[in-house]
């Protein structure tokens, strides 16, 4: 009977397996940091196998920085962590398919690799813009020593993570730190995208070039769909940092897809209405408009009198008609021009105009879709004292979700912030009856004790995000009383492994540690903690329904109607084992201490071979 790893997938070793399938002669063995043998790649031989494609020498077209290799290694390293359920902070725990996950997104993305591999249709992220004031994801692996942590102020005087740390532009690693941070996360995020998945990345001018270069490398330059310019500002930013700089009105949204050619949903336009009718058919009244006659577009030929044979009108002083004399003459000859109340009116018939049914997916979002200022006001109305200075408009994210997803897709945001993406997903679901699911991931960055958010009771950003989702759902219901949508979310929190460390280091046991061998499960962990730990390792989605029941005095958990059945009690009787086996689940999990001795464990294996030969059985 196999034991569960209780750690995230070793992506580096998986990549080695893929190379081994293509070039088995390039696979060798090497010792890891602990002195244990593991598979490795002979890169010199691999270069020889790809000699026509490898550029020899020191010069090559590439984008690199100090710490890039370390960030790749870190992204591939497995971790011994888990996601612990938090029912008391969740909404509709038993029925919701939405997730809100608290923790460092690098580690959370590692834990989601199996459960959501290729299942996410859309990723939207609004990462730190590296302005020097909001960089709160300093990864210690970039230098991996105490000097880095001390020099950058990663920890405060009490040894806690300093979330107010700044990434000063004068620092030697100003861009390198940011590039390493985003590179490792995008590497992991790409694995979660479906075959036709789309990534939207909000960014400003500080790191736009680097972000584009990194995304080109990870997703492929041919997978770059385009860049959306969003008119984010309407007011001047009169700050000291704006001296000797242009003041941008826009931010950018980079768009990448797993498919080089990808169709997006287009906004449907309503049919034009033609309320008037005569003996020739229906029409609508179209007053001929005027425009300024000055400037480069001014033309004397556009200044003329218009007559219907009875009355005559001229453009006001300094103005010109928007239609030329030839066009106006055509309408008059057709009998579709007349003067009414001093205005030249055209009977605009359906055959005269292009009746397009859709609006293109424009690469520009105007201020009408919402600005940074309006988004901040929007959030403040919903959640006063929220503490956020920069947020995105709900309508902007809703528009992206509309263009990129179907009604049952999964949307991921691993820089969740104030949870605008969750708000937008619920809003669109309420409008079109969709069942899109969101996964929000956010570092529990502590709020400043002097801030209004802290005084309002929000000790960290996650508390603000969760409350925003609750209030947004209530507001959407009020505005759409007949709408039915998933307004809940399961809260999961990143934590250390459910297993005692001694479980992973049997060779290090001493007499002093014998007492720890009584249980390999930490004393503060519940059955629900263990169940979700098993879901992560076995790659099952974390949002599916489950039931719990008591069988012969033992608590038995059934996940998604038999995808997995687990019992974590000690000394589980044979009657319970047989009951579980007769249900023929796809997977079954027990604790090591569920069995009195080795013969009892062997007996369990025999029971499943007889009653459920296709069930995979493991222990923790």
C-alpha positions in Angstrom: 0.0 0.0 0.0 1.5 3.3 -1.1 2.0 6.3 1.1 1.0 9.8 0.0 3.8 12.3 -0.6 2.0 15.2 1.2 4.0 17.7 -0.8 3.5 19.5 -4.1 4.5 18.0 -7.5 8.2 18.0 -8.3 7.9 19.9 -11.6 11.6 19.7 -12.3 11.5 15.9 -12.3 8.4 15.9 -14.4 10.2 18.0 -17.0 13.1 15.5 -16.9 10.7 12.7 -17.7 9.4 14.6 -20.7 12.9 15.1 -22.0 13.7 11.4 -21.3 10.8 10.4 -23.5 12.3 12.3 -26.4 16.0 11.8 -25.7 16.6 8.9 -23.3 20.3 9.0 -23.9 20.5 12.5 -22.4 19.2 11.3 -18.9 21.8 10.6 -16.3 21.9 10.6 -12.4 23.2 13.3 -10.0 23.1 13.9 -6.3 20.8 16.4 -4.8 21.5 18.8 -1.9 20.9 15.9 0.5 23.2 13.5 -1.3 20.5 11.4 -2.7 20.6 10.2 -6.3 18.0 11.6 -8.7 17.5 11.8 -12.5 19.2 14.7 -14.2 19.9 16.0 -17.8 23.3 15.8 -19.5 23.0 19.2 -21.1 26.1 18.9 -23.2 24.7 15.8 -24.8 21.3 17.4 -25.2 23.0 20.3 -27.0 24.6 17.8 -29.3 21.3 16.2 -30.0 19.9 19.6 -30.9 23.0 20.9 -32.6 21.1 22.5 -35.5 19.1 24.6 -33.0 21.6 25.6 -30.4 23.6 28.8 -30.7 27.1 28.2 -29.4 29.2 30.9 -27.8 28.4 33.6 -25.4 26.2 35.7 -27.5 22.5 34.9 -28.0 19.2 36.8 -28.3 17.7 36.5 -24.8 16.2 38.3 -21.9 17.9 37.7 -18.6 18.7 39.3 -15.2 20.4 38.4 -12.0 18.3 35.7 -10.3 16.5 34.4 -13.3 17.9 30.9 -13.0 17.2 30.8 -9.3 13.6 31.8 -9.9 13.2 28.9 -12.4 14.6 26.5 -9.9 12.4 27.8 -7.2 9.3 27.5 -9.3 10.1 23.8 -9.9 10.9 22.9 -6.2 8.2 20.9 -4.4 7.0 22.3 -1.0 5.7 20.5 2.1 2.6 22.7 2.7 -1.1 22.4 2.5 -4.3 24.3 2.2 -6.5 24.2 5.4 -10.2 24.7 5.1 -11.8 27.6 7.0 -15.5 26.9 7.1 -16.3 29.7 9.6 -15.1 32.4 7.2 -16.7 30.9 4.1 -20.1 31.5 2.6 -22.3 28.6 1.5 -19.4 26.1 2.1 -21.4 23.0 1.1 -22.7 24.3 -2.2 -20.3 26.9 -3.6 -17.8 26.2 -6.3 -15.8 29.4 -5.7 -12.5 29.5 -3.8 -10.8 32.2 -1.8 -7.2 31.1 -0.9 -5.0 33.0 1.6 -1.3 32.6 1.2 1.8 33.5 -0.9 0.7 32.9 -4.4 4.0 31.2 -5.4 3.3 28.4 -3.0 -0.4 28.3 -3.6 0.2 27.9 -7.4 2.4 25.0 -6.6 -0.3 23.3 -4.6 -2.9 23.8 -7.4 -0.8 22.2 -10.1 -2.4 18.8 -10.0 -6.0 19.8 -9.1 -6.3 22.5 -11.8 -3.9 21.4 -14.4 -5.2 22.7 -17.8 -8.6 23.6 -16.3 -8.5 27.4 -16.0 -10.0 29.2 -19.0 -9.0 32.7 -17.9 -6.3 34.2 -15.7 -6.4 37.9 -14.8 -3.7 39.4 -12.7 -2.9 42.9 -11.5 0.6 42.4 -10.0 2.6 45.0 -8.1 3.6 47.7 -10.6 7.0 48.1 -9.0 6.5 51.8 -8.3 8.8 51.5 -5.4 6.0 51.6 -2.9 3.9 48.5 -3.4 6.3 45.7 -3.8 5.3 43.2 -1.1 6.4 39.9 -2.7 10.1 39.8 -2.1 11.1 36.2 -2.6 14.1 35.3 -0.4 15.3 32.6 -2.9 16.6 35.3 -5.1 19.7 35.5 -3.0 18.9 32.9 -0.3 20.8 34.3 2.6 20.3 36.5 5.6 22.1 39.4 4.0 19.3 39.7 1.4 16.5 39.7 4.0 18.3 42.1 6.2 19.4 44.4 3.4 16.0 44.7 1.9 14.1 45.0 5.1 12.1 41.8 4.4 11.6 41.3 8.1 10.8 43.9 10.7 12.5 44.2 14.1 10.2 41.5 15.6 11.1 39.0 12.8 7.8 39.3 11.0 7.5 39.9 7.2 7.6 43.6 6.6 4.8 44.3 4.2 5.6 48.0 4.1 9.0 47.3 2.5 9.8 49.4 -0.5 11.7 48.3 -3.6 13.6 51.5 -4.2 14.5 52.5 -7.7 18.0 53.2 -6.5 18.5 49.6 -5.4 20.8 47.5 -7.6 18.2 44.8 -7.9 15.2 47.1 -8.6 14.1 45.3 -11.8 15.8 41.9 -11.1 13.7 41.4 -7.9 10.5 42.2 -9.7 11.3 40.1 -12.7 12.2 37.0 -10.6 9.0 37.4 -8.6 6.7 37.5 -11.6 8.6 35.0 -13.7 8.3 32.1 -11.3 4.6 32.7 -10.8 3.8 32.9 -14.5 5.7 29.7 -15.1 3.4 27.9 -12.7 0.2 29.7 -13.8 0.8 28.7 -17.5 0.4 25.0 -16.4 -3.1 25.7 -15.2 -4.4 27.3 -18.4 -6.7 25.2 -20.6 -5.8 24.6 -24.3 -7.8 27.7 -25.3 -7.0 29.6 -22.1 -6.3 33.4 -22.0 -4.2 35.5 -19.7 -4.8 39.2 -19.1 -2.0 41.1 -17.3 -2.5 44.6 -16.1 0.7 46.7 -16.0 1.9 50.2 -16.3 5.0 51.8 -17.9 7.4 50.9 -15.0 7.6 47.3 -16.0 5.7 47.0 -19.3 8.8 46.2 -21.3 10.0 43.6 -18.9 6.5 42.1 -18.4 6.1 41.8 -22.2 9.5 40.1 -22.5 8.8 37.6 -19.7 5.4 36.8 -21.0 6.8 36.3 -24.5 9.3 33.8 -23.1 6.8 31.9 -21.0 3.7 31.8 -23.3 5.6 32.3 -26.6 5.8 35.5 -28.7 3.4 34.0 -31.3 0.8 33.7 -28.5 0.7 37.4 -27.9 -2.8 38.4 -28.8 -2.5 42.2 -28.3 -2.3 45.0 -25.8 -5.4 46.8 -24.5 -4.9 50.4 -23.5 -7.1 51.5 -20.6 -7.8 55.2 -20.0 -7.2 54.9 -16.3 -6.8 58.5 -15.3 -8.6 61.8 -15.9 -6.8 63.9 -13.3 -3.3 65.2 -13.3 -0.9 63.5 -10.9 0.9 66.5 -9.5 3.6 64.7 -7.4 7.3 65.1 -7.1 7.9 61.9 -9.0 6.1 63.3 -12.0 8.8 65.9 -12.7 10.7 65.3 -16.0 8.2 62.6 -16.9 5.2 62.4 -19.2 2.0 61.9 -17.2 0.4 58.8 -18.7 -3.4 58.6 -18.9 -3.4 54.9 -19.7 -2.4 51.6 -18.2 -1.9 48.5 -20.3 -3.5 45.0 -20.3 -1.3 42.4 -22.0 -3.3 39.6 -23.6 -1.8 36.1 -24.3 -3.5 32.8 -25.3 -2.5 29.2 -25.3 -3.8 29.2 -28.9 -2.0 31.4 -31.5 -5.4 32.2 -33.0 -8.2 32.6 -30.6 -11.8 33.7 -31.0 -13.3 36.0 -28.5 -17.0 36.6 -27.7 -18.1 39.9 -29.2 -20.6 42.3 -27.7 -23.9 41.9 -29.4 -25.5 45.1 -30.6 -29.2 45.6 -30.6 -31.0 45.9 -33.9 -31.5 49.6 -34.9 -35.0 50.7 -34.5 -37.0 52.2 -37.4 -40.1 53.7 -35.7 -41.3 55.7 -38.7 -43.1 54.4 -41.8 -44.3 55.7 -45.2 -45.4 54.1 -48.4 -41.8 53.0 -49.2 -41.2 51.3 -45.8 -39.7 51.9 -42.4 -37.1 54.5 -41.6 -35.7 56.6 -38.7 -35.1 60.3 -38.6 -31.5 61.3 -38.9 -30.7 65.0 -38.5 -27.6 65.9 -40.5 -25.0 66.9 -37.9 -22.4 69.7 -38.0 -18.8 69.9 -36.9 -16.2 72.7 -36.5 -15.1 74.1 -39.8 -11.7 75.2 -38.4 -8.5 73.0 -38.2 -7.2 70.3 -40.5 -10.6 68.8 -41.1 -12.2 72.1 -42.1 -13.4 72.1 -45.8 -15.2 75.0 -47.6 -16.9 72.4 -49.8 -18.8 71.1 -46.6 -20.3 74.6 -46.1 -23.4 74.9 -48.3 -27.1 75.4 -48.2 -29.5 72.4 -47.9 -33.0 72.7 -49.4 -35.9 70.3 -49.8 -37.5 72.5 -52.5 -39.6 74.4 -49.9 -37.3 75.4 -47.1 -33.5 76.0 -46.8 -31.0 75.7 -44.0 -27.3 76.6 -43.6 -24.7 75.4 -41.1 -24.2 77.8 -38.1 -21.2 80.2 -38.3 -17.9 78.5 -37.9 -19.5 75.1 -38.6 -19.7 72.7 -41.5 -22.0 69.7 -42.4 -20.7 66.2 -41.7 -22.2 65.0 -45.0 -20.9 66.2 -48.4 -23.0 67.8 -51.1 -23.1 64.7 -53.3 -24.4 62.5 -50.4 -27.1 65.1 -49.5 -28.1 65.3 -53.2 -28.6 61.5 -53.4 -30.9 61.5 -50.4 -32.9 64.4 -51.9 -33.2 62.7 -55.3 -34.5 59.6 -53.5 -37.2 61.7 -51.8 -35.6 61.1 -48.4 -34.6 64.6 -47.4 -36.8 67.3 -45.8 -36.5 70.3 -43.5 -38.3 70.3 -40.1 -38.0 72.9 -37.4 -35.0 74.4 -39.0 -33.1 71.1 -39.3 -32.2 69.0 -42.3 -33.6 65.5 -41.8 -32.8 62.3 -43.7 -35.2 59.4 -43.7 -32.6 56.8 -42.8 -33.8 53.4 -44.2 -32.2 50.0 -43.3 -30.8 49.6 -46.7 -28.8 52.9 -46.3 -26.7 51.8 -43.4 -24.5 48.9 -42.3 -26.5 47.0 -39.7 -23.6 45.3 -37.9 -24.7 42.9 -35.2 -21.5 42.9 -33.1 -19.0 45.3 -31.7 -15.3 44.5 -32.2 -13.1 43.5 -29.2 -11.3 46.9 -29.2 -7.8 47.3 -28.0 -8.8 50.4 -26.1 -11.0 50.8 -23.0 -12.2 54.4 -22.7 -13.0 56.1 -19.4 -16.6 55.2 -19.9 -15.8 51.7 -18.8 -14.4 53.1 -15.6 -11.2 54.8 -14.4 -9.0 54.3 -11.4 -10.8 57.2 -9.7 -14.3 55.8 -10.4 -13.2 52.3 -9.3 -11.9 53.7 -6.0 -15.2 55.5 -5.5 -17.1 52.4 -6.5 -15.4 50.3 -3.9 -15.7 53.0 -1.2 -19.5 53.1 -1.7 -19.6 49.3 -1.3 -17.0 49.0 1.4 -16.0 52.3 3.3 -12.6 52.4 4.9 -11.3 49.6 2.6 -7.7 50.9 2.6 -7.2 50.5 -1.2 -5.7 53.4 -3.1 -5.6 51.7 -6.5 -8.3 49.3 -7.7 -9.7 48.2 -11.1 -13.3 48.9 -12.2 -15.7 46.0 -12.0 -17.0 46.7 -15.5 -13.5 46.4 -17.0 -12.9 43.0 -15.6 -16.5 41.9 -16.4 -15.8 42.9 -20.0 -12.7 40.7 -20.1 -14.5 37.8 -18.6 -17.3 38.2 -21.1 -14.9 38.2 -24.1 -12.8 35.3 -22.9 -15.0 32.7 -21.2 -18.0 30.4 -21.6 -20.7 30.2 -18.9 -19.1 27.3 -16.9 -15.4 28.2 -17.0 -13.0 28.8 -14.2 -11.3 32.3 -13.7 -8.2 32.6 -11.6 -6.7 35.8 -10.1 -3.6 35.2 -8.0 -3.1 38.8 -7.1 -6.6 39.2 -5.9 -6.3 42.4 -3.9 -9.7 43.8 -3.2 -11.3 40.9 -5.1 -12.6 42.9 -8.0 -12.4 39.8 -10.3 -14.7 37.8 -8.0 -17.2 40.8 -8.0 -17.0 40.9 -11.9 -17.6 37.2 -12.3 -20.7 37.2 -10.0 -22.0 40.3 -11.8 -21.7 38.6 -15.3 -23.2 35.4 -14.0 -26.2 37.3 -12.6 -26.7 39.0 -16.0 -26.4 36.0 -18.3 -27.3 33.0 -16.0 -23.7 31.7 -16.1 -22.0 29.4 -13.6 -18.5 30.7 -14.0 -16.3 29.8 -11.0 -13.6 32.1 -9.5 -10.4 31.2 -7.6 -8.9 34.2 -5.7 -5.4 34.0 -4.2 -4.1 36.7 -2.0 -1.2 37.2 0.4 -2.6 38.1 3.8 -0.7 41.4 3.8 -1.3 43.2 7.1 -2.9 46.6 7.1 -1.2 49.5 8.7 -2.3 50.0 12.3 -2.8 53.7 11.5 -5.0 53.1 8.5 -8.7 53.5 8.3 -9.0 49.8 7.2 -7.3 48.6 10.4 -9.4 50.9 12.6 -12.5 49.4 10.8 -11.4 46.0 11.9 -9.6 44.7 8.8 -6.3 43.3 10.1 -5.2 42.2 6.6 -6.1 42.5 2.9 -7.7 39.1 2.8 -10.3 40.2 5.4 -11.2 43.2 3.1 -11.4 41.0 0.0 -13.7 38.5 1.6 -16.0 41.2 2.9 -16.1 42.8 -0.5 -17.3 39.6 -2.0 -20.0 39.2 0.6 -21.3 42.8 0.1 -21.0 42.6 -3.7 -23.1 39.5 -3.8 -25.8 41.2 -1.6 -25.8 44.3 -3.9 -26.0 42.2 -7.0 -29.0 40.3 -5.6 -30.7 43.7 -4.7 -30.1 45.0 -8.3 -31.1 41.7 -9.9 -33.8 40.1 -7.6 -34.6 37.3 -10.1 -30.9 36.3 -10.8 -29.6 33.0 -9.6 -25.8 32.8 -9.3 -23.2 31.3 -6.9 -22.7 34.0 -4.3 -20.5 31.9 -1.9 -16.9 30.9 -1.6 -14.8 28.4 0.3 -11.9 29.9 2.3 -8.7 27.9 2.3 -5.5 29.0 4.1 -1.9 28.1 3.2 -0.2 26.4 6.1 2.6 23.9 6.9 2.1 20.3 6.1 -0.4 18.3 8.1 2.3 15.8 8.9 5.0 16.0 11.6 8.4 16.7 10.2 9.7 13.4 11.6 7.4 11.7 9.1 9.7 12.8 6.3 13.0 12.1 8.0 12.8 8.5 9.3 16.6 8.2 9.1 17.0 11.0 11.5 15.0 9.3 14.4 16.7 9.2 17.8 15.6 7.9 21.1 14.5 11.5 22.0 12.1 11.5 19.1 10.5 8.1 19.8 7.5 9.9 21.4 6.9 11.8 18.2 6.4 8.5 16.4 3.0 7.9 18.1 1.3 9.9 15.3 2.6 11.3 12.1 -0.3 13.8 11.9 0.0 17.1 13.8 -2.2 17.3 16.8 -4.0 20.5 15.7 -5.2 19.0 12.4 -8.8 18.0 11.8 -10.3 15.3 9.5 -11.2 18.2 7.1 -7.6 19.3 7.0 -6.5 15.8 6.2 -9.2 15.4 3.5 -8.2 18.5 1.7 -4.6 17.6 1.9 -5.4 14.3 0.1 -7.4 16.2 -2.5 -4.4 18.4 -3.3 -2.0 15.4 -3.7 -4.5 13.3 -5.7 -5.2 16.3 -8.0 -9.0 16.6 -7.3 -10.7 20.0 -7.5 -11.2 21.7 -4.2 -14.7 22.9 -4.8 -16.7 19.7 -5.2 -19.4 18.5 -2.7 -18.7 15.9 0.0 -20.5 14.1 2.8 -19.5 12.7 6.2 -21.2 9.8 8.0 -20.5 7.5 10.9 -20.1 3.8 10.2 -19.6 1.4 13.1 -18.3 4.3 15.2 -15.9 5.6 12.5 -16.1 8.9 10.6 -16.1 8.3 6.9 -15.9 11.1 4.3 -17.1 10.6 0.7 -15.9 13.2 -1.8 -17.9 14.0 -5.0 -20.0 10.8 -4.8 -17.0 8.4 -4.7 -14.1 10.2 -6.3 -12.5 9.6 -3.0 -13.5 8.0 0.3 -11.4 8.6 3.4 -11.4 7.5 7.0 -8.8 8.9 9.4 -9.8 7.1 12.6 -7.4 4.8 14.4 -7.9 1.1 14.6 -10.6 1.0 11.9 -12.5 -2.3 12.1 -12.7 -4.7 9.1 -16.5 -4.0 8.8 -15.8 -0.4 7.9 -13.1 -1.3 5.4 -15.5 -3.7 3.7 -18.3 -1.1 3.6 -16.0 1.4 1.9 -14.7 -1.2 -0.5 -18.2 -2.3 -1.5 -18.9 1.2 -2.6 -16.0 0.9 -5.1 -14.6 4.4 -4.9 -12.0 5.6 -7.4 -9.6 6.3 -4.4 -9.5 5.4 -0.7 -7.3 6.9 2.0 -6.6 5.9 5.6 -4.1 6.9 8.3 -1.1 4.7 8.9 -2.5 4.3 12.4 -5.8 3.1 11.1 -4.5 -0.4 11.3 -3.2 -2.2 14.4 -0.3 -3.8 12.7 1.3 -4.8 9.4 -0.9 -7.9 8.9 -4.0 -5.8 9.4 -2.7 -3.4 6.7 -2.1 -6.3 4.3 -5.6 -7.6 5.0 -7.0 -4.2 3.9 -5.2 -4.6 0.6 -6.7 -8.0 0.1 -10.2 -6.8 0.9 -10.0 -4.1 -1.8 -8.5 -6.6 -4.3 -11.5 -8.7 -3.8 -14.3 -6.1 -3.5 -12.9 -3.1 -5.4 -9.9 -4.1 -7.6 -9.9 -0.8 -9.4 -9.8 1.4 -6.3 -6.4 3.0 -5.6 -5.7 2.8 -1.9 -3.1 4.9 0.0 -2.3 5.8 3.6 -1.0 9.0 5.1 
